[in-house]
Amino acid sequence: MSAPAARRAATVLPSASPRALVRVARFDAVLLYRNRTALFTVFGLPVLFIAMLVPVRGQDIDGVDGALLQGTGHLAFFLVFAIFMNLVNVFTARREDLTLKRLRGTALSDAEIRGGGVLTAAAAYTAQALLLLVVLGTAFGGRFPADPLLLLAGLAGGVALFALLAFAVSGLTPSAELAQLTVLPIMFGCMAGGGVMFPLDALPDALATACRWLPLTPVVEITRTAYFGQDFTGASGHAALSFTEGWAACVRPFAVLAFWIVLGRAAARRWFRWEPRRA
């Protein structure tokens, strides 16, 4: 097998040098700072969503304060902005202007080129998540997450999933100009059916069951369960959970998340492109 063929046969994110990943991530961060549209998508839109929590503060939604319920949903939904939409734009634009092709001709491996972009996006998302947690705990009367480890595991799985989906969608996106459109079905699907703004228990049973298979829903359920220390994985009443009970309650959401990660990895391997389409 030739060297280029071996590179194309590599898995989506094999082993990579940490130093090289940091180097690529620094390069990506500089480009992100220079792109005002991408910068607003990553940092501006989440600020608007935080402001949207003010009108529902003090309202009882599904047994908890409305601002905290929606805020924990936003904690998962920000993955769509910082990871998914950001990376689709980044990799589509760089593929079309031949930046990916040039980077691939350097000593960097495929994993380092893609991993550096994911590292930058993950750092931006981490900043968003920490800001939101501080706002929930100070301005909206929230609390420190009941199970930080469970919260971290759920969000880390979400980062991996939406990075893989971004790789796949970027390969299906014909141009950088259309990147803002190709992300919309997943964004609106996650917003409408992911349980971000309202509990899925309010939907008919069949629809609620279907919505629990959307890619964002398991992240929302794990996030809320970890934050409140109550069962938000579909059980009515949201009973208080111990440490082990919280992890046990999240077995199904983690299984759905794992299913989507496997599917996303297969889609990324099939559709991700390094070079522009030719007429």
Backbone hydrogen bonds, N-H to C=O, Kabsch-Sander energy under -0.5 kcal/mol:
donor,donor_aa,acceptor,acceptor_aa,energy
6,A,2,S,-2.4
7,R,3,A,-2.2
8,R,4,P,-2.2
9,A,5,A,-1.7
10,A,7,R,-1.0
21,L,17,S,-2.5
22,V,18,P,-2.3
23,R,19,R,-1.9
24,V,20,A,-2.5
25,A,21,L,-2.6
26,R,22,V,-2.3
27,F,23,R,-1.8
28,D,24,V,-2.6
29,A,25,A,-2.4
30,V,26,R,-1.9
31,L,27,F,-1.9
32,L,28,D,-2.5
33,Y,29,A,-2.2
34,R,30,V,-1.6
35,N,31,L,-1.0
35,N,32,L,-0.6
36,R,34,R,-0.9
39,L,35,N,-2.4
40,F,36,R,-2.2
41,T,37,T,-2.2
42,V,38,A,-2.2
43,F,39,L,-2.5
44,G,39,L,-0.6
44,G,40,F,-1.3
45,L,40,F,-2.0
47,V,43,F,-1.0
48,L,44,G,-1.6
49,F,45,L,-2.1
50,I,46,P,-2.2
51,A,47,V,-2.0
52,M,48,L,-1.3
53,L,50,I,-1.6
54,V,51,A,-1.3
56,V,53,L,-0.7
57,R,54,V,-1.4
59,Q,56,V,-1.7
61,I,59,Q,-0.7
61,I,64,V,-2.9
64,V,61,I,-1.5
66,G,56,V,-0.5
66,G,59,Q,-2.9
67,A,56,V,-0.6
69,L,65,D,-2.5
70,Q,66,G,-2.6
71,G,67,A,-2.1
72,T,68,L,-2.3
73,G,69,L,-1.4
74,H,70,Q,-2.6
75,L,71,G,-1.7
76,A,72,T,-0.9
76,A,73,G,-0.6
77,F,73,G,-2.5
78,F,74,H,-2.6
79,L,76,A,-1.7
80,V,77,F,-1.9
81,F,77,F,-0.7
82,A,78,F,-2.6
83,I,79,L,-1.7
84,F,79,L,-2.1
85,M,80,V,-3.2
86,N,81,F,-1.3
87,L,83,I,-2.2
88,V,84,F,-2.3
89,N,85,M,-2.1
90,V,86,N,-2.5
91,F,87,L,-2.7
92,T,88,V,-2.0
93,A,89,N,-2.3
94,R,90,V,-2.3
95,R,91,F,-1.8
96,E,92,T,-2.3
97,D,93,A,-2.0
98,L,95,R,-1.1
99,T,94,R,-1.4
100,L,94,R,-1.7
102,R,98,L,-2.1
103,L,99,T,-2.8
104,R,100,L,-2.3
105,G,101,K,-0.7
105,G,102,R,-0.8
106,T,103,L,-1.6
113,I,109,S,-2.0
114,R,110,D,-2.4
115,G,111,A,-3.1
116,G,112,E,-2.0
117,G,113,I,-1.0
118,V,114,R,-2.0
119,L,115,G,-2.6
120,T,116,G,-2.0
121,A,117,G,-2.2
122,A,118,V,-2.9
123,A,119,L,-2.1
124,A,120,T,-2.1
125,Y,121,A,-2.5
126,T,122,A,-2.5
127,A,123,A,-1.9
128,Q,124,A,-2.0
129,A,125,Y,-2.9
130,L,126,T,-2.5
131,L,127,A,-2.2
132,L,128,Q,-2.6
133,L,129,A,-2.5
134,V,130,L,-2.2
135,V,131,L,-2.5
136,L,132,L,-2.9
137,G,133,L,-1.9
138,T,134,V,-1.7
139,A,135,V,-1.6
140,F,135,V,-1.3
142,G,136,L,-3.1
146,A,226,A,-0.6
146,A,227,Y,-1.3
147,D,226,A,-2.1
151,L,147,D,-2.2
152,L,148,P,-2.7
153,A,149,L,-2.4
154,G,150,L,-2.3
155,L,151,L,-2.4
156,A,152,L,-2.6
157,G,153,A,-2.1
158,G,154,G,-1.8
159,V,155,L,-2.3
160,A,156,A,-2.2
161,L,157,G,-2.4
162,F,158,G,-2.6
163,A,159,V,-1.8
164,L,160,A,-1.9
165,L,161,L,-2.4
166,A,162,F,-1.6
167,F,163,A,-2.0
168,A,164,L,-2.0
169,V,165,L,-2.8
170,S,166,A,-2.5
171,G,167,F,-1.4
172,L,168,A,-1.0
173,T,169,V,-1.0
179,A,176,A,-0.9
181,L,178,L,-1.2
182,T,178,L,-2.2
183,V,179,A,-1.1
184,L,181,L,-1.2
187,M,183,V,-2.3
188,F,184,L,-3.2
189,G,185,P,-2.2
190,C,186,I,-2.4
191,M,187,M,-2.1
192,A,188,F,-2.8
193,G,189,G,-2.4
194,G,190,C,-1.4
197,M,191,M,-0.5
202,A,199,P,-1.5
203,L,200,L,-1.9
208,A,204,P,-3.0
209,T,205,D,-2.5
210,A,206,A,-1.9
211,C,207,L,-2.6
212,R,208,A,-1.5
213,W,210,A,-1.7
214,L,211,C,-1.7
219,V,216,L,-0.6
220,V,216,L,-2.1
221,E,217,T,-2.6
222,I,218,P,-2.4
223,T,219,V,-2.6
224,R,220,V,-2.5
225,T,221,E,-2.2
226,A,222,I,-2.5
227,Y,223,T,-2.4
228,F,224,R,-2.7
229,G,225,T,-1.7
231,D,239,A,-1.9
232,F,230,Q,-0.9
238,H,235,A,-0.7
241,L,229,G,-2.8
246,G,242,S,-2.3
247,W,243,F,-1.5
248,A,244,T,-2.3
249,A,245,E,-2.5
250,C,246,G,-1.1
251,V,248,A,-1.4
254,F,250,C,-2.5
255,A,251,V,-2.1
256,V,252,R,-2.5
257,L,253,P,-2.6
258,A,254,F,-2.6
259,F,255,A,-2.2
260,W,256,V,-2.2
261,I,257,L,-2.1
262,V,258,A,-2.3
263,L,259,F,-2.3
264,G,260,W,-3.2
265,R,261,I,-2.5
266,A,262,V,-2.0
267,A,263,L,-2.4
268,A,264,G,-2.6
269,R,265,R,-2.3
270,R,266,A,-1.6
271,W,267,A,-2.7
272,F,268,A,-2.1
